[in-house]
Amino acid sequence: MEVRDQINDIIANPINIDTNILTENIEAIDASEEVKVIIPTVQKKEVLITEYSKPKIETISNKPTVDKPIIIQSLTLLPTKKLLTNTAKSNAVSITKRKSAYNKHDGNGVLIDHKTEQWSCIHDTQNNLMWEVKSNNNDLRNANNLYSWYNPDNQAANGIADGGRCQGNSECDTNAYIQAMNEQNFCGHNDWQLPTREQMQTLVYLKNDDKSATINKNYFPETAASWYWTASENNDNNQFAWYILFRNGISLNDLKERPKHIRLVRKHSQQIASYK
């Protein structure tokens, strides 16, 4: 009888177990530490069973079954792998091609090495002009030859034919010299002409150690410190034409009949070559 009364008292005062248990927030920590979910323990309660409370036996089967709390085993969080991102360095090398200011060509117009000691023409890569180079031979291109300014197409003031002093198989005027150079296809071309004042001015070079001529003597060695005709006429007086005085690099004008040196030029349309 006493045992039955104790059972009935327990049934009359059931212990409520809260199934909605909130676990603590889990934070990722170092791999050496363990994270445990703490489940609060339920303390047993001792009750004294008396005759006071004797519920019906039917209520035992109607009572909702209390789910047992799920015990979560201790978890060990693995460390997050660090993604190693290597910055790829490009192995591409920037190659800068160095373009020479002047290129040497032989008498056939073939590009030759800068170290070559004999050449006939110079290609000015900056202005895309090809220039005649004078020689010290007793021929048409002799550096000491002098020519009068002459253009038969200029009816008003064509100048003087054969008014200079020169060597070679040509009359000593600018027109005859141009024809002779084009007929022999000098440096592989037949479009040579007398340079304009502006074109001739591009050859003025003031950095020589000596004062013999204001021109780059490394590429134009046979150059006199004297006057050189241009194709440009004086607009105020067509009896005069402009020349460049390579003693100091200035431009002046003079009567066309007075002999002077000349140097021919042509527009260079071929692909520019360069050496490293």
C-alpha angles and dihedrals in degrees: 000000000000093000092050091052090053091051092050091050091054090050091050093052107035119185110243113224114195109227094188095083115168115215119214120260111272115224125196108248136171116308092243092067128073125223117216128188107227115220113195111239121236113230118221115241122214114216132187112234113218138169090258097086119045111151121185119275091236092071090067093069093043096054113106114250111249112228114232114240115257111242111218114211120235110278127212113206113217115227116259112254114242112232107226108215112191117199106233113228116211115238091201112123119211107232116201115199113216112219116207118232090223131027125195124230130186127231090279093052095254116148110246136189120279091238092061110116098207124055137150106202138030125212113212100209094190095059096023093235129138116214134199115242117216124230138211092229122110094252144095094298097048110147093228097056116120127203137189118234109257135165115167091194090065101083096180098054113356096162127224126320119223093356099141141072117252148145126231136056098305143083114261103252133094096252095050091048093051091051093049093051093048092047091057090047091235113213088356095299138099101192099086119144144165110280122244120244090259093050094049091048090064089069094061107115121178101183101086118123092224127055096228097109137350096235134094100273092191089072103020102041099157098061124131120219087240144091126305124194122239128198091242117107128207106262092208095050120019091198087075132066132191125255136178118236105214092195089080105358098247126134123236136164132234143170112292093232094065111095120241140162120273137201121192127223140188137191109261111218099166123106112282113244123206139191128215 
